[in-house]
Amino acid sequence: MNAIKTISLIAVMALMVTSCKNESQPEVKTVEVEVTKKDVASALDPNATYTKVEFGIEGMTCAMGCAKTIEKKMAKMEGVKSAKVDFDKRLAMVEYDEAKVTPESLEQTVTKVADIYKVKNMHKVEEFGTEEKVE
């Protein structure tokens, strides 16, 4: 009986040693993915009046989860030419078509992402990152 236990133990240990290799390489699979990009130049109306606004966003806690999510939601809005959210400055910069987007719709988009986000001090600007305001 002891011989069977000893042989079983040796077999299990041999199996563990041969199956647990430290140098195992992960299996690499190549998958083809179709990438489609929205052609912004063709989607923009050349006769539209574009306005640039900057506004603060309170409630953001992280750059990737909060700021990027808000940025993507605003960028997907019809009539938005560009949207950028700076997490460090807690600042959003959006250029949009006045006929399709309103400041209220931008604010609603931000607050729909999560109830904790609050828009403050929205103002029109000539250029992003400048302190001068256009009323």
C-alpha positions in Angstrom: 0.0 0.0 0.0 2.9 2.4 0.8 4.4 1.7 -2.6 1.1 2.8 -4.3 1.0 6.0 -2.3 4.7 6.7 -3.0 4.2 6.1 -6.8 1.0 8.3 -6.8 2.8 11.1 -5.0 5.7 11.0 -7.4 3.4 10.9 -10.4 1.4 13.9 -9.1 4.6 15.9 -8.4 6.0 15.0 -11.9 2.8 16.2 -13.5 2.9 19.5 -11.6 6.5 20.1 -12.5 6.0 19.4 -16.2 2.8 21.4 -16.4 3.9 24.5 -14.6 6.5 26.2 -16.8 7.7 29.6 -16.0 8.5 30.3 -19.6 5.1 29.7 -21.0 4.2 32.1 -23.8 0.7 33.4 -24.1 -1.2 32.4 -27.2 -1.3 35.2 -29.7 -4.3 35.5 -32.0 -4.6 38.0 -34.8 -8.1 39.3 -35.3 -9.1 41.6 -38.1 -11.2 44.6 -37.0 -12.9 47.0 -39.3 -12.1 50.6 -38.2 -14.4 53.3 -39.3 -13.8 56.9 -38.6 -16.4 59.6 -38.9 -15.3 62.0 -41.6 -15.6 65.2 -39.7 -14.7 67.4 -42.6 -17.5 66.1 -44.7 -20.0 66.2 -41.9 -19.4 69.9 -41.0 -21.6 72.5 -42.6 -19.3 75.1 -44.3 -22.1 77.8 -43.9 -22.6 77.1 -40.2 -21.8 79.6 -37.5 -19.5 77.9 -35.0 -19.1 79.2 -31.5 -16.4 78.3 -29.0 -17.3 78.0 -25.3 -15.3 77.1 -22.2 -16.9 76.0 -18.9 -15.9 74.4 -15.7 -17.0 70.9 -14.6 -17.3 70.1 -11.0 -17.4 66.5 -9.6 -14.8 64.8 -11.8 -12.6 62.4 -9.9 -10.4 60.9 -12.6 -9.0 61.7 -16.1 -9.9 58.5 -17.9 -13.3 57.6 -16.4 -14.8 61.1 -15.9 -13.1 63.5 -18.3 -12.8 61.2 -21.3 -16.4 60.0 -20.9 -17.7 63.5 -20.8 -15.5 64.5 -23.7 -16.7 61.5 -25.9 -20.4 62.2 -25.1 -20.1 65.9 -26.2 -18.0 65.0 -29.3 -20.7 62.6 -30.4 -23.4 65.3 -30.3 -24.6 66.4 -33.8 -23.2 69.8 -34.5 -20.2 69.6 -32.2 -17.0 70.3 -34.2 -14.6 69.6 -31.3 -14.7 68.8 -27.6 -11.9 68.7 -25.1 -12.0 68.2 -21.4 -8.9 69.1 -19.3 -9.2 67.1 -16.1 -6.4 69.0 -14.3 -8.0 72.4 -14.9 -11.6 71.0 -14.6 -12.3 72.8 -17.9 -14.2 71.8 -21.0 -13.6 73.5 -24.4 -16.3 72.9 -27.1 -16.7 74.3 -30.6 -20.2 73.8 -31.9 -22.7 74.8 -34.6 -25.1 77.4 -33.0 -28.0 76.1 -35.2 -27.7 72.5 -33.8 -26.3 72.9 -30.3 -27.1 75.2 -27.4 -25.3 75.8 -24.2 -28.2 74.2 -22.4 -27.9 71.0 -24.5 -24.1 70.9 -23.7 -24.9 71.2 -20.0 -27.6 68.5 -20.2 -25.1 66.2 -21.9 -22.6 66.6 -19.1 -25.1 66.1 -16.3 -26.6 63.0 -18.0 -23.3 61.3 -17.8 -23.6 61.4 -14.0 -25.6 63.4 -11.5 -22.4 64.4 -9.7 -21.1 66.5 -12.6 -22.1 70.2 -12.5 -21.4 72.8 -15.2 -20.3 76.2 -14.0 -19.2 79.5 -15.6 -20.0 78.8 -19.3 -18.8 81.5 -21.5 -18.0 82.2 -25.2 -14.3 82.7 -26.2 -12.5 83.7 -29.3 -9.7 81.1 -28.7 -9.4 78.3 -26.3 -7.2 78.8 -23.3 -7.5 82.6 -23.3 -9.0 84.5 -20.4 -10.9 87.1 -22.6 -14.6 86.4 -22.7 -16.9 87.2 -25.6 -20.5 88.1 -24.5 
